């Protein structure tokens, strides 16, 4: 973060100082976990379901924080051990009162992030939203832009009212690009995030059925996702997926320049001649108004083609040539954990850990990648799809899970292991589509799935593990990999 005194921060957030004259300067990072506090940092005292950050304020100061952004007054430590200056003791900025401590701190954090991003005249903020692919695309964009200047991007998918300003406050005077994911569970959420760190570029990847329970329909989801392009300035750029009619239709909702990407013939940045290798890594011809270039991705799954086109479009708008874009995309690697992580055991078993998140679109993409990899050899390898529940499907949960089970059968996946009763409709859909015998099984939990796989997986098999992150099915993938070392 840029250097600010506690007095300046208090004025920015509309708070008041407590037990400090306001002179300590915040020069480190903003953190809500005392284990991450850096010297000269700012600690966020956020109340949670199990612990209250206010109870750790003194520890944060003792760890070197210059101050605490809190929702209520907290006792300061009596003695601060060196090298923390004594004047830092009890350096609190109060953002609210007990009636709304958490909301007050988050609101103050948002105000602070807006102030910092406004102060950084050379900063270009890029926002990404969509039902699937935000994190992978964010990682691609960051890698494609890094040769041009310093990039700040969130770890994993840190994309809500806490993660968004927290990431923005990582920016300093040296930061050229701030790449942010924008997630929403209702109308107005993305608009609010755009107010925290106004984007110059906005990319909408797709409109699927993730969060269908909150929005009610795909059209409702499109309305919410489109708030990103509505927030762009006239000199901004909206990157829209030409292959998704609901996304392409957002062109009328923005005053910014519109760049269409996709395989559609009307796309401004287009992919043609797409090929997949035996690891489902895509290569394609990048076609642009400034020339063409062949791109060879090291990422697994054909869905990365559209993600790459979004990154390419942004880089091209910022002055890169098609050849430079192709080279940077080719050198990009997976960054975030549990996202199409493919590992080969010594005995030839291939484990695909894609268990960070799951919605209908991402599960379909993962199943297609599994089918591609398993059929890359002759004879084809035996394929396992270990699938858990997809969260936030609302009233469409049964239908969406049923369709995934049917797709697994249509793709000729050898074995479908459905984990948890919440995903039962996958198992039922597979049977209705034509699965028979033990081709599809329903197990109660991750432990049961692990026991089944450890007993039945044999050398040469390909195993995909995928579910919404809350179910922690990545433990199954880890158990399979550990078993391969014994």
Secondary structure, DSSP 4 states (H G I P E B T S, - for coil): ---EEHHHHHHHHT-EEESS-S--EE-S-EESSGGG--TT-EEE--B-SS-BGGGGHHHHHHTT-SEEEESS--PPPS---TTS-GGGTT-EEE---GGGHHHHHHHHHHHHHHHHHHH-TT-EEEEEE-SS-HHHHHHHHHHHHTTTSEEEE-STT--STTHHHHHHTT--TTEEEEEEE---SSTTHHHHHHHHS--SEEEE----STTHHHHSSHHHHHHHHTHHHHT--TT-EEEEETT-HHHHGGGGG-SSEEEEEESSTT-SEEEEEEEE-TT-EEEEEEEETTEEEEEEEEEESTTHHHHHHHHHHHHHHTT--HHHHHHHHHH----STTSSEEEE-TTS-EEEE--S---HHHHHHHHHHHHHHHTSSSSPPPEEEEE-PPS--GGGHHHHHHHHHHHHHHTT-SEEEEESGGGHHHHHHHHHHT--TTSEEEESSHHHHHHHHHHH--TT-EEEEE--GGG-THHHHHHHHHHTT-
